[in-house]
Amino acid sequence: MPISNPLPRRAVLKGAVGAGAALAVPSSLSAPVYAAPSALRPRDRTLFALATAQLDRLGNRIPQRDLVAVVDFGHHSAQPRLHLLSFALNRVRSFLVTHGQGSDPQHDGWLKTYSNADGSLATSRGAYRTGEVYDGQYGTSFRLDGLDPTNSNARQRAIVAHAAEYARASHVARHGKLGRSFGCFAMDPAEFGHALNLLPEGRLLLADSYGVQPDGTLAQRLPGNLRPLLPERPHGRARLLPGVY
C-alpha cells in the first residue's frame, strides 16, 4: 500500500530542485541555509529537500540548523538509512540504525508499524529535537524530544540515540539484518561518535518511511501493512535484553 508521508511528493521534488546555494551556517532563523542541488546526487537532493521543508515547518523549535539527521525506515535494516546532512559542507554521510521490536515482530529487518504508545517497544515516526547527552545503560547517549503527535511520548518512553553491539555492521554480516531496540535509534559503536559529536543538541532528527531511491523518487509500496501510528497498545512483554537476536 502507498505510504503516508508528512510531505506531498510533488512538494518534495519541487523543494529539491529549488533549494538555494548558500553554504554558510545561518545567523538567525530568518536566514536558513540550503544545500546547492547541483552538487548532490538525486537521492541526496531529495533528502535535503525533506529536511529543508521540516526546518521551515518547525521554525524556532529547531534552534540549530547546520546539521540534520534523516532516518529513512523505508529501507531494510541491513542498509545504511540514517543520513547525516551537513548544510554547511553540502554533504551526506549514511549509517546503520535500528528500529524497535514492536515495529518488526517477525524480525525480518523491515519496519512495518509505528507507535507512540508506552510499552509498545516500537519506533515512532515524526520530527525529533536532539537533547542533552547523558551516561546510560549503553554508555554515552543523547535524549530526544518528539515534536509531533506521532512521537510526543518519546522522552517519557526513554526513546534515545545510543550505541549497541546488535547495531554493528558485523551483526549484518552474520545475520543479514540488525538486532532490534526498544524503539531507540541504536547505532554501530564504531559510528555512533559521528552522531554524538554532530547532532546534540537542538538539532532535527526526522524519522519516517520515505524509501528514497537512488533517482530521488520515493517508494510507492513497502513490505507489510505499514500504518501511520498503529497499533496504539502495548506490544507483548518487554525482553530483558533489548536487541538480542
Backbone bond lengths (Angstrom), bond angles and torsions (degrees), N, CA, C in turn:
res aa  C-N    CA-C-N  psi(-1)  N-CA   C-N-CA  omega(-1)  CA-C   N-CA-C  phi
1 M - - - 1.451 - - 1.515 109.81 -
2 P 1.331 119.17 151.74 1.460 120.31 179.62 1.511 110.24 -62.38
3 I 1.309 116.95 143.60 1.447 119.81 178.60 1.507 109.81 -84.32
4 S 1.346 115.27 156.56 1.455 121.47 179.83 1.505 108.68 -102.36
5 N 1.315 118.74 116.03 1.453 124.19 -179.42 1.522 110.32 -111.56
6 P 1.370 117.40 152.09 1.449 119.57 179.26 1.512 113.85 -70.84
7 L 1.349 117.82 -11.46 1.456 120.69 -178.42 1.519 109.68 -122.43
8 P 1.332 118.68 135.03 1.468 119.73 172.64 1.517 109.80 -60.73
9 R 1.338 117.04 142.33 1.460 120.13 -177.58 1.517 112.16 -62.20
10 R 1.337 116.85 -36.54 1.460 119.25 178.48 1.517 110.86 -63.19
11 A 1.356 116.01 -38.70 1.463 119.72 179.41 1.515 111.02 -67.39
12 V 1.341 117.18 -36.85 1.452 120.70 178.49 1.517 110.85 -62.03
13 L 1.327 116.27 -48.92 1.457 119.60 -177.47 1.517 111.34 -67.77
14 K 1.340 117.03 -36.81 1.461 119.90 176.46 1.512 110.78 -63.40
15 G 1.374 116.25 -39.98 1.455 119.64 178.94 1.507 111.94 -66.46
16 A 1.339 116.46 -34.98 1.459 119.61 -179.85 1.510 111.45 -65.07
17 V 1.323 116.82 -38.89 1.465 120.58 -178.83 1.516 111.20 -76.28
18 G 1.347 116.20 -33.72 1.460 119.19 -172.30 1.508 115.50 -93.82
19 A 1.340 119.04 6.48 1.456 119.95 -178.57 1.521 110.48 -63.52
20 G 1.338 116.33 143.24 1.452 121.83 -178.39 1.502 112.67 -77.71
21 A 1.322 116.68 178.13 1.460 120.19 -172.42 1.513 113.94 -109.06
22 A 1.342 120.47 3.31 1.459 121.16 -179.45 1.510 109.96 -67.79
23 L 1.340 117.35 139.38 1.451 121.20 -176.91 1.516 112.87 -119.59
24 A 1.306 120.05 -8.79 1.456 121.56 -179.43 1.518 110.19 -74.28
25 V 1.344 116.13 150.19 1.454 120.04 177.07 1.521 108.58 -66.72
26 P 1.352 119.39 132.79 1.453 121.10 -175.42 1.514 112.04 -68.83
27 S 1.324 116.64 146.58 1.458 121.30 178.01 1.506 111.77 -88.74
28 S 1.336 118.33 -14.40 1.452 121.67 178.88 1.507 108.73 -155.27
29 L 1.337 115.42 166.62 1.454 120.24 -179.70 1.516 111.68 -68.05
30 S 1.321 118.38 -19.60 1.460 120.51 179.10 1.511 112.13 -78.93
31 A 1.338 117.11 -5.37 1.463 120.59 -179.52 1.525 109.62 -127.16
32 P 1.349 117.20 67.05 1.462 119.29 -179.32 1.515 111.44 -64.79
33 V 1.323 115.52 155.66 1.458 120.56 -179.35 1.519 108.43 -112.47
34 Y 1.314 117.66 138.69 1.447 122.09 -178.45 1.518 110.11 -126.21
35 A 1.328 115.63 154.46 1.459 120.57 178.95 1.513 110.58 -77.46
36 A 1.332 115.14 150.72 1.459 120.20 176.51 1.523 108.81 -78.85
37 P 1.338 119.56 114.04 1.464 120.54 -172.83 1.516 114.21 -63.48
38 S 1.319 117.98 -31.14 1.459 120.08 -175.83 1.521 112.28 -66.71
39 A 1.343 117.13 -20.33 1.457 120.78 -177.65 1.517 112.57 -92.29
40 L 1.324 118.65 3.28 1.448 122.72 -173.75 1.524 111.84 -118.42
41 R 1.335 115.31 152.58 1.457 120.75 171.40 1.529 109.45 -69.70
42 P 1.346 118.45 159.44 1.465 120.07 -179.44 1.528 113.06 -55.01
43 R 1.348 117.80 -43.04 1.466 119.43 178.24 1.516 111.20 -58.12
44 D 1.342 116.58 -45.22 1.453 120.34 -176.41 1.525 111.89 -69.91
45 R 1.327 117.53 -32.08 1.466 119.55 175.25 1.519 110.55 -61.36
46 T 1.339 116.45 -40.13 1.464 119.28 178.65 1.518 110.96 -67.56
47 L 1.337 117.72 -40.87 1.457 120.21 177.74 1.525 111.38 -60.62
48 F 1.322 117.10 -43.81 1.464 119.88 178.06 1.530 110.93 -64.98
49 A 1.320 117.39 -36.93 1.463 120.09 178.69 1.525 111.40 -65.56
50 L 1.336 117.29 -41.02 1.456 121.21 176.07 1.528 110.52 -60.21
51 A 1.329 116.16 -47.03 1.464 120.62 -179.22 1.524 111.43 -64.16
52 T 1.325 116.98 -42.86 1.462 121.05 -179.00 1.523 111.47 -62.27
53 A 1.330 116.88 -43.41 1.461 120.26 179.83 1.521 111.13 -62.63
54 Q 1.332 116.57 -38.97 1.463 119.14 -179.63 1.525 111.57 -72.66
55 L 1.324 118.24 -37.17 1.465 120.14 174.92 1.529 110.59 -60.63
56 D 1.329 117.00 -41.46 1.454 120.92 177.79 1.524 110.76 -64.19
57 R 1.327 116.80 -41.02 1.466 120.79 -179.31 1.524 111.98 -65.71
58 L 1.324 116.50 -40.86 1.457 120.94 -172.48 1.521 113.48 -84.27
59 G 1.328 117.90 -19.55 1.465 121.02 176.21 1.518 112.51 56.27
60 N 1.345 116.53 -133.29 1.462 120.41 -173.95 1.525 113.58 -76.32
61 R 1.315 118.18 5.71 1.458 119.92 173.15 1.529 110.85 -73.04
62 I 1.330 116.70 -17.69 1.464 122.33 174.08 1.533 107.44 -116.82
63 P 1.333 118.04 94.92 1.468 119.80 -175.23 1.515 114.73 -74.55
64 Q 1.342 118.28 -27.93 1.460 121.69 -178.17 1.521 108.76 -106.48
65 R 1.355 117.31 120.33 1.459 120.69 -169.68 1.520 114.71 -122.89
66 D 1.313 116.20 16.12 1.456 118.93 -178.50 1.525 112.38 -80.46
67 L 1.338 116.89 -28.75 1.455 121.97 -178.06 1.524 109.77 -134.80
68 V 1.321 115.80 141.53 1.467 122.53 178.28 1.519 108.17 -135.87
69 A 1.328 116.41 141.85 1.459 121.41 172.19 1.525 108.69 -105.75
70 V 1.324 116.71 127.11 1.460 122.17 173.59 1.522 107.32 -113.62
71 V 1.331 116.41 116.26 1.456 121.94 178.73 1.520 107.67 -100.91
72 D 1.320 116.20 113.59 1.460 121.96 -174.92 1.523 109.66 -102.24
73 F 1.332 115.83 92.69 1.452 121.22 -178.65 1.528 112.35 -78.18
74 G 1.311 117.44 9.90 1.454 121.14 172.86 1.515 112.79 -79.56
75 H 1.339 116.86 5.69 1.460 121.92 178.26 1.522 110.12 -121.89
76 H 1.323 116.03 159.26 1.458 123.30 -179.86 1.527 110.13 -65.87
77 S 1.340 116.01 152.07 1.464 119.86 -176.57 1.522 113.28 -66.82
78 A 1.330 117.97 -15.17 1.465 120.22 176.23 1.525 111.93 -76.07
79 Q 1.326 117.24 -10.88 1.462 122.13 -178.09 1.527 111.09 -99.38
80 P 1.330 118.24 142.49 1.468 119.89 173.12 1.533 109.43 -62.87
81 R 1.316 117.78 118.04 1.464 120.83 -173.73 1.519 113.36 -133.98
82 L 1.323 117.40 4.81 1.462 120.86 168.37 1.510 106.95 -101.45
83 H 1.324 116.07 113.12 1.455 121.36 -174.09 1.524 109.61 -108.30
84 L 1.328 116.52 119.12 1.465 121.63 175.62 1.523 108.60 -91.77
85 L 1.321 115.80 117.12 1.463 122.57 -176.33 1.527 109.45 -103.98
86 S 1.313 116.10 120.21 1.460 121.32 175.49 1.527 108.97 -101.81
87 F 1.326 116.20 112.08 1.455 120.18 177.55 1.526 110.51 -71.71
88 A 1.317 116.94 -31.74 1.457 119.87 -179.09 1.519 112.01 -70.61
89 L 1.337 116.73 -38.03 1.463 121.23 -177.29 1.520 113.20 -98.32
90 N 1.349 116.98 -7.77 1.464 120.94 -179.89 1.530 110.08 58.71
91 R 1.345 115.22 49.97 1.448 120.42 -170.93 1.520 110.39 -141.54
92 V 1.338 115.92 149.81 1.459 122.50 176.21 1.521 108.74 -124.58
93 R 1.349 116.63 131.57 1.454 122.53 172.12 1.521 107.85 -121.81
94 S 1.318 117.48 136.87 1.461 121.71 -172.24 1.524 110.90 -119.58
95 F 1.362 115.52 143.58 1.452 122.26 -173.50 1.533 110.65 -139.79
96 L 1.333 115.50 159.38 1.454 121.14 172.78 1.527 110.19 -71.49
97 V 1.339 116.15 147.09 1.470 121.00 175.68 1.522 108.31 -154.93
98 T 1.327 116.11 145.48 1.458 121.33 -177.39 1.526 112.00 -87.44
99 H 1.339 114.06 167.44 1.461 121.03 164.85 1.535 108.12 -122.27
100 G 1.333 116.49 176.02 1.455 121.42 -172.76 1.519 113.87 -83.19
101 Q 1.328 115.53 156.41 1.457 121.49 178.62 1.530 111.63 -59.28
102 G 1.333 116.41 -41.79 1.455 120.02 -179.02 1.513 113.89 -67.03
103 S 1.320 117.03 -17.57 1.462 121.55 177.77 1.526 112.44 -88.21
104 D 1.322 116.82 -9.96 1.474 121.80 -175.35 1.524 108.96 -148.95
105 P 1.347 118.49 64.41 1.467 120.35 -176.00 1.523 113.40 -62.62
106 Q 1.337 118.04 -26.07 1.462 121.07 177.64 1.527 112.23 -77.49
107 H 1.310 116.67 -13.76 1.463 123.30 -178.37 1.528 111.59 52.76
108 D 1.341 114.99 52.19 1.461 119.53 176.60 1.529 112.00 -105.70
109 G 1.342 116.68 5.14 1.459 120.61 176.75 1.511 114.80 93.88
110 W 1.353 117.42 -2.61 1.464 120.90 -179.75 1.527 110.44 -110.10
111 L 1.324 117.34 128.46 1.461 121.14 172.36 1.522 108.88 -73.95
112 K 1.336 116.93 129.37 1.460 121.30 -175.29 1.521 113.38 -119.71
113 T 1.336 117.80 -26.88 1.463 120.70 179.26 1.525 109.37 -139.63
114 Y 1.325 115.06 154.73 1.460 122.81 173.17 1.521 108.73 -115.73
115 S 1.317 116.25 156.22 1.457 119.66 172.67 1.521 109.90 -153.01
116 N 1.318 115.64 147.57 1.459 123.72 174.93 1.522 110.45 -105.96
117 A 1.335 117.16 4.49 1.457 121.74 -172.95 1.519 111.91 -84.07
118 D 1.326 115.57 138.29 1.451 121.20 174.85 1.526 108.85 -64.41
119 G 1.315 117.03 134.76 1.450 121.84 -179.03 1.506 115.06 87.72
120 S 1.323 118.01 -2.48 1.464 120.60 -177.87 1.520 112.62 -76.63
121 L 1.331 118.38 -21.54 1.469 124.26 -175.80 1.515 111.66 60.55
122 A 1.333 116.11 20.71 1.462 120.88 -174.40 1.522 111.43 -106.10
123 T 1.312 114.45 161.46 1.462 122.42 171.58 1.520 109.19 -76.48
124 S 1.327 116.23 146.66 1.464 122.13 173.69 1.514 109.52 -109.43
125 R 1.327 116.53 141.93 1.457 120.65 178.63 1.517 109.50 -96.38
126 G 1.330 115.66 156.38 1.452 120.58 176.16 1.518 112.55 130.95
127 A 1.332 115.72 -169.73 1.462 122.95 -179.69 1.522 109.74 -94.18
128 Y 1.319 115.65 134.06 1.461 122.83 176.53 1.522 109.00 -119.16
129 R 1.327 116.25 148.15 1.464 121.78 168.05 1.520 107.43 -104.15
130 T 1.339 116.71 126.66 1.455 119.83 179.41 1.516 110.07 -67.63
131 G 1.341 115.48 142.76 1.455 121.53 -175.41 1.513 112.62 -117.09
132 E 1.320 114.26 -153.26 1.452 120.85 -171.22 1.528 111.98 -75.24
133 V 1.316 114.63 152.47 1.465 122.27 175.74 1.522 108.78 -84.33
134 Y 1.335 116.96 142.09 1.464 121.09 178.46 1.526 108.86 -149.18
135 D 1.315 116.09 166.93 1.458 121.74 178.60 1.520 108.19 -104.70
136 G 1.344 117.58 115.13 1.450 121.78 -174.25 1.508 113.14 -126.88
137 Q 1.332 116.39 -158.55 1.451 123.40 -177.53 1.515 112.52 -57.34
138 Y 1.334 116.52 -33.67 1.460 121.50 -178.44 1.525 111.76 -106.16
139 G 1.314 116.15 25.93 1.450 119.67 -179.77 1.519 111.75 84.03
140 T 1.309 116.62 -154.52 1.457 121.06 -178.70 1.530 109.85 -63.64
141 S 1.326 116.13 127.36 1.465 123.20 -176.08 1.524 108.29 -140.55
142 F 1.341 116.54 172.38 1.465 117.30 171.15 1.519 110.42 -136.54
143 R 1.340 113.77 145.31 1.455 121.54 -175.33 1.522 110.93 -80.78
144 L 1.326 115.14 163.49 1.457 122.32 -179.35 1.521 109.45 -135.08
145 D 1.323 116.13 140.34 1.457 122.39 174.94 1.516 109.18 -114.78
146 G 1.340 116.74 122.40 1.449 121.17 178.71 1.520 111.25 -75.41
147 L 1.321 116.50 134.81 1.466 122.05 -175.90 1.523 113.02 -108.56
148 D 1.332 117.57 2.23 1.460 121.94 -179.15 1.527 110.05 -123.62
149 P 1.338 117.98 160.83 1.471 119.61 175.92 1.521 113.08 -59.18
150 T 1.326 116.99 -24.52 1.461 121.04 -178.42 1.528 113.97 -80.36
151 N 1.342 118.26 -9.55 1.464 120.17 178.11 1.530 112.38 -141.85
152 S 1.318 116.49 23.31 1.461 121.96 -173.97 1.527 113.57 -65.56
153 N 1.328 117.77 -18.81 1.465 121.20 -179.04 1.524 112.86 -94.60
154 A 1.321 117.60 13.14 1.465 120.45 -173.39 1.521 112.77 -56.56
155 R 1.320 117.97 -46.25 1.474 119.27 -176.58 1.525 111.11 -68.27
156 Q 1.311 118.17 -44.21 1.461 119.34 -179.41 1.523 111.74 -69.13
157 R 1.336 117.47 -24.65 1.465 121.39 175.05 1.527 111.83 -83.94
158 A 1.328 117.18 -3.08 1.469 122.34 -176.95 1.522 111.18 59.30
159 I 1.344 115.97 41.42 1.462 121.12 173.38 1.522 107.41 -81.77
160 V 1.327 116.39 114.48 1.454 122.45 -173.75 1.529 109.21 -135.22
161 A 1.306 116.40 179.48 1.465 123.03 172.09 1.525 107.94 -111.03
162 H 1.335 116.37 131.25 1.458 120.46 -178.21 1.515 110.17 -154.93
163 A 1.311 116.29 168.95 1.460 122.33 174.29 1.519 109.50 -89.97
164 A 1.344 116.88 151.86 1.463 120.91 178.14 1.518 110.35 -155.99
165 E 1.331 116.12 145.14 1.456 121.13 179.75 1.525 111.72 -62.05
166 Y 1.339 117.30 -34.40 1.462 120.19 -178.26 1.527 112.92 -75.52
167 A 1.336 116.43 -0.12 1.462 121.00 176.61 1.526 112.14 -105.89
168 R 1.322 116.92 8.74 1.464 120.48 -179.61 1.529 111.68 -72.51
169 A 1.328 115.64 153.47 1.464 120.92 173.84 1.520 110.83 -61.06
170 S 1.329 117.58 -30.50 1.455 120.69 178.86 1.525 111.49 -66.04
171 H 1.324 117.60 -28.10 1.459 120.88 176.56 1.525 109.50 -67.38
172 V 1.326 116.92 -39.64 1.463 121.10 176.15 1.525 110.03 -64.13
173 A 1.326 116.80 -43.13 1.460 120.40 -179.33 1.522 111.43 -61.51
174 R 1.324 116.56 -33.33 1.463 120.61 -177.63 1.517 112.59 -85.15
175 H 1.352 117.34 -41.00 1.461 121.31 -171.23 1.525 114.19 -113.22
176 G 1.326 117.41 -10.71 1.459 120.01 -178.89 1.510 113.65 81.20
177 K 1.320 118.10 9.40 1.469 123.15 -179.14 1.520 107.91 -168.64
178 L 1.321 115.61 165.75 1.454 120.73 174.07 1.524 110.17 -83.25
179 G 1.332 115.63 164.74 1.448 120.28 166.72 1.519 109.59 -71.89
180 R 1.326 116.12 -179.70 1.465 121.07 -177.98 1.520 110.45 -117.96
181 S 1.308 116.14 145.04 1.459 122.53 177.56 1.525 109.86 -94.00
182 F 1.332 116.16 -171.85 1.459 121.94 171.41 1.531 110.45 -91.41
183 G 1.317 116.87 18.89 1.458 121.94 -177.26 1.512 112.52 116.64
184 C 1.333 116.72 -7.43 1.466 120.84 179.45 1.528 110.97 -78.00
185 F 1.334 114.71 163.71 1.458 122.44 175.77 1.533 107.02 -92.91
186 A 1.337 116.53 90.49 1.456 121.43 -178.48 1.520 109.79 -94.27
187 M 1.333 115.80 137.41 1.454 122.07 -177.04 1.522 110.87 -125.64
188 D 1.316 115.40 162.33 1.453 122.97 173.94 1.535 108.50 -57.36
189 P 1.348 118.57 127.57 1.472 119.38 178.74 1.521 113.43 -54.94
190 A 1.343 116.69 -28.71 1.463 120.09 179.46 1.520 111.90 -71.61
191 E 1.340 117.13 -16.63 1.462 121.44 -176.84 1.528 113.81 -115.59
192 F 1.329 116.56 -16.39 1.457 119.16 -172.80 1.526 112.86 -61.82
193 G 1.326 116.78 -28.98 1.455 119.72 179.75 1.514 113.79 -57.26
194 H 1.336 117.48 -31.11 1.459 120.57 178.31 1.528 110.33 -63.11
195 A 1.339 116.44 -46.58 1.465 120.15 178.80 1.510 110.76 -67.98
196 L 1.328 117.15 -40.80 1.461 121.35 -178.06 1.519 111.57 -61.99
197 N 1.321 116.13 -40.85 1.463 120.55 -177.40 1.521 113.18 -78.35
198 L 1.338 117.45 -30.29 1.455 120.42 -171.01 1.530 114.25 -99.12
199 L 1.324 118.62 -31.47 1.461 119.73 -170.61 1.533 115.74 -90.74
200 P 1.321 121.84 -47.62 1.465 118.02 -178.18 1.506 110.43 -68.34
201 E 1.341 117.14 150.16 1.441 122.08 -15.01 1.511 107.99 -122.35
202 G 1.331 118.81 164.53 1.454 122.59 -179.48 1.513 114.25 84.91
203 R 1.344 117.35 20.09 1.451 121.13 179.34 1.532 110.91 -110.78
204 L 1.317 115.98 167.50 1.456 121.81 -175.12 1.519 111.58 -92.40
205 L 1.342 115.47 130.62 1.453 122.39 166.19 1.520 106.11 -119.40
206 L 1.309 116.54 118.94 1.458 123.07 -175.71 1.518 108.83 -110.41
207 A 1.341 117.52 124.45 1.461 121.67 -177.44 1.521 110.41 -125.59
208 D 1.330 116.25 125.94 1.460 121.60 176.91 1.528 108.31 -168.59
209 S 1.326 115.85 173.72 1.472 121.43 -179.87 1.519 109.52 -100.37
210 Y 1.312 116.44 81.63 1.462 121.00 -179.69 1.524 111.81 -85.29
211 G 1.316 116.66 -39.93 1.461 119.31 -175.69 1.513 111.72 63.66
212 V 1.343 116.94 46.12 1.463 120.33 -179.17 1.527 109.52 -65.12
213 Q 1.325 115.85 125.55 1.453 122.69 -177.14 1.538 111.04 -91.87
214 P 1.339 118.13 165.05 1.471 119.95 179.24 1.524 113.81 -55.77
215 D 1.352 117.48 -30.06 1.463 119.68 179.42 1.523 112.96 -85.53
216 G 1.336 116.91 5.24 1.460 121.01 176.49 1.515 115.08 91.22
217 T 1.322 118.35 -7.58 1.458 120.75 178.81 1.530 109.88 -79.36
218 L 1.345 115.63 162.98 1.453 121.65 178.68 1.525 109.48 -102.25
219 A 1.332 115.92 143.68 1.465 120.78 -178.63 1.525 110.39 -60.93
220 Q 1.304 116.72 138.71 1.460 122.27 177.48 1.524 111.79 -90.05
221 R 1.329 117.08 -26.58 1.461 120.61 -178.87 1.525 109.01 -137.59
222 L 1.334 115.24 144.23 1.453 121.33 178.00 1.523 109.29 -131.95
223 P 1.347 118.01 155.64 1.465 119.45 178.65 1.521 112.01 -61.13
224 G 1.327 116.11 146.19 1.447 120.83 177.06 1.512 112.85 80.74
225 N 1.290 116.02 174.22 1.460 123.01 179.64 1.517 108.84 -94.38
226 L 1.335 116.83 73.24 1.460 121.33 -175.59 1.514 110.43 -68.00
227 R 1.332 115.54 127.86 1.458 121.74 -178.44 1.522 109.79 -125.37
228 P 1.336 117.57 156.03 1.462 119.77 -173.18 1.519 115.13 -62.13
229 L 1.346 119.15 -41.51 1.461 118.66 -170.35 1.521 112.92 -146.72
230 L 1.308 118.95 6.95 1.455 121.34 -174.21 1.531 110.57 -102.05
231 P 1.331 120.53 154.51 1.457 125.07 -0.33 1.520 112.23 -82.21
232 E 1.313 117.90 146.93 1.461 122.46 178.85 1.529 110.62 -99.58
233 R 1.314 116.34 46.32 1.462 121.18 176.17 1.525 107.82 -143.37
234 P 1.315 117.72 156.63 1.468 119.53 -178.74 1.521 111.63 -54.32
235 H 1.337 114.95 141.22 1.460 120.85 -177.45 1.522 108.79 -105.72
236 G 1.331 116.36 88.95 1.454 120.94 175.13 1.516 113.07 67.88
237 R 1.318 116.12 -165.76 1.459 123.07 -177.76 1.524 110.00 -97.63
238 A 1.325 115.13 140.15 1.460 120.32 -178.97 1.522 110.82 -67.49
239 R 1.322 117.23 139.64 1.454 121.33 175.39 1.527 109.34 -80.31
240 L 1.301 115.31 153.54 1.464 119.19 178.99 1.515 110.98 -69.51
241 L 1.323 117.57 -33.81 1.455 121.87 -178.65 1.521 109.40 -118.19
242 P 1.320 118.21 99.08 1.464 119.70 -177.98 1.512 111.41 -62.83
243 G 1.334 115.61 138.24 1.449 120.09 175.02 1.510 115.10 85.60
244 V 1.336 117.31 -0.29 1.460 118.62 178.96 1.519 109.38 -64.79
245 Y 1.317 116.92 133.26 1.474 121.18 -175.27 1.522 110.05 -69.69
